[in-house]
Amino acid sequence: MQFIRFSDLCSSGQAAGRRVFIRADLNVPQDEQGNITEDTRIRASIPAIQMALDAGAAVMVTSHLGRPTEGEFKPEDSLAPVAARMGQLMGRSIRVVADWVDGDFSVAPGELVMLENCRLNVGEKKNKPELAAKLGKLCDIFVHDAFGTAHRAEGTTYGIAETAPIACAGPLLAAEMDAISKALANPKRPLVAIVAGSKVSTKLTILQALAKNVDGLIVGGGIANTFMLAAGLKIGKSLAEPDLLGEATAVIDAMKARGAAVPIPTDVVCAKSFSPDAVATVKAATDVADDDLILDIGPETAATLAAQLKQAGTIVWNGPVGVFEFAAFENGTKTIAHAIAESSAFSIAGGGDTLAAIAKYGIEKDVGYISTGGGAFLEVLEGKTLPAFEVLARRAA
């Protein structure tokens, strides 16, 4: 994937004295009083900003925050608390600029300003051409560093990338682009994907896309239950989507046609109710009772999948394979997590529940790359070309 890297522009001196516009993802959670309750995204955005300042650029940074109504400013939509927190972390004062689209403000080399919530600008979400034209005139270099918005073609994520003199990827976005290319575009084989979740319907397009490319497709959670039904197994009263058996069978057949497989669990962990204190019973996949709930894969299945993962060249992980939040039903996900950590494969993981499992089992340093964008990561797995990737590649040509 060809694109211009902001780090290269800085190291070559091309950012010195230039106006640099950085689109970051500063959409942090806040309490009812507007206090920031978790600042990971702010911390993650600082390297690109500091890189620009160190290069002698005049730096503007913006982001969306919450779901404001375009053209209607409310105090709770302001990035002022974000600027204050970023200023604390960077040891500097950061001026917040409102009504900035027409460029009625100044920023000096070595200065950093925060441009107010970009989704307040009329035409932002629909990427109106007149807004895009104005945005491009604000800067000499546009830096996209918000992977979480890479699947959206909005004014500050796409329009400005078309109209700015130079459009490039910041360190966060570049790392995502590199990892995705390594895992999906040019993977070391065998390529094994883990796709889990409650419903096949929410991940059907992902399963269909991966079935054309991967060497092993591990399914978990409610998705696995639907595949078990498709394989002729009984699942009791477990969560499943019987109306999608045809689609599940098609995925299995597509994998078979390529000499690959969707491993169907040979044993499962069942309970009579969905609760943390429910009694867990390991059963053969052929012995599930009518009143059973399948809440995890069994130890035999987990061991088989772990062995497969340890032999993989590349692993893509999206979703825990059981109800890992309950101790009695976490063994499958725990075993999978440790197998990924111990594998020599390049691994890329994404999705909120997946990140929670990675944190729970302390394997952050053993996963090749942890993706920061939920929706964007899923769209990549679907085989879609993200708007940000497309426009940056085109501008680099």
C-alpha positions, 0 to 999 in steps of 0.5 A: 500500500503506497502512501506518504508518511508524515514521519518522512516529511518531517525527517526530510525537513519538508514540515519546517515552517509549514501549516500542518493540519492533523485529524486526530481521534480525540473522541474521549468519554466524559462524565455528566460534568464534562470531565474526561474519564479515560484519556487513551486516545489523547495520549495516542494522538500526541506522537504525531503532534509532537513530531510536527512541533519538533519539525518546526511546523505551525500545528492545527489539530481537530477531532470530532467529539460526541454527536453534535448537530452541525452548525449548532454549538453547545458547551458539551460539544467543545474540545476545550476539556480535551485541549486542557488535558492534552496541554497537561500531558504535553506541558504547554498551553493549547489555544482553542479556536472556534469558527475556524473554517474560513481561516480567520486565525493565526498559528505560528511555527512551533505553536499548537492550536486545537480547532473546535469540534469538526462535526460542528461544521456544516457539511462535515458528515456529507463531505460537501465540496465547498467545505472541503475546498476551504479545509484544503486552503487552511494548510500546507500538509494534511495529516490523517492520524485517526484510524477510527474514522478511516471508514468515513468519507467526511470533510476532515477525513476525506475532503481535505485529503483531496484538496490539501497541497500534500496529504499523508498518514500520521504514525497511528494511521501508518501503523494500521495501514502497515499491519493490515497490509501485512496481515491481509494483503501480503500474509505469511501462510497459513493465514488463520482468522478467528471471527466470533460474536453473538450473531452470524448476521453481523459478521456474515460479510466478513465471513464471506470475504475471509472464506476467499482468502484464509487457510483456516476460519475459526468461528466462536460464540453464537456464530459457532452455534449457527455453524454447528447447526449447519453441520447437523449438530444439536445446540439446545437452547443456545443463541443461534440464527437458524435462518442463516444456515444456508449462508453458514453452509456456503461459507463452509463449502467455500472453504472446502473448495479451497482445501481449507476448513471451518473447524466445528467444535468437537466438545463444548461447555454447557450450562442450564442458565446464562449466569456467572454462577451457573454450573459448567458441564463439558460435553461432546458436541454430539451430546448437547441436551435440549435445555443446554446453553453452549457458553464456550468451546470445550477443552479438546476443541480449544487444544486443537485450535491452539495447535492450529494457531501455533502453526500459523504464519498470520493470525487475524483475531476478532472476537472471544470464542466464549463468555470469557467474562464468566470464569467458568466459561473463559477457558476457550478464549484464554487458551486461544489468547495464550496460543496467539501469544505463544505463536511465532505468527504475525497477529493482528487483533481488533474489536472491543471484546477482543481488546478486553480479552487481550487485557484480561490475559495480559498478552498485549506485548505478544500480539503483533498489532492491536487495532484501535478502530472498531468499525474501520477494522471490521470493514477491512475484514469485509474486504472493503477499501477504506476511504482514507486508504484510497485517497491517501494512496491516490494522493501519493501516486 
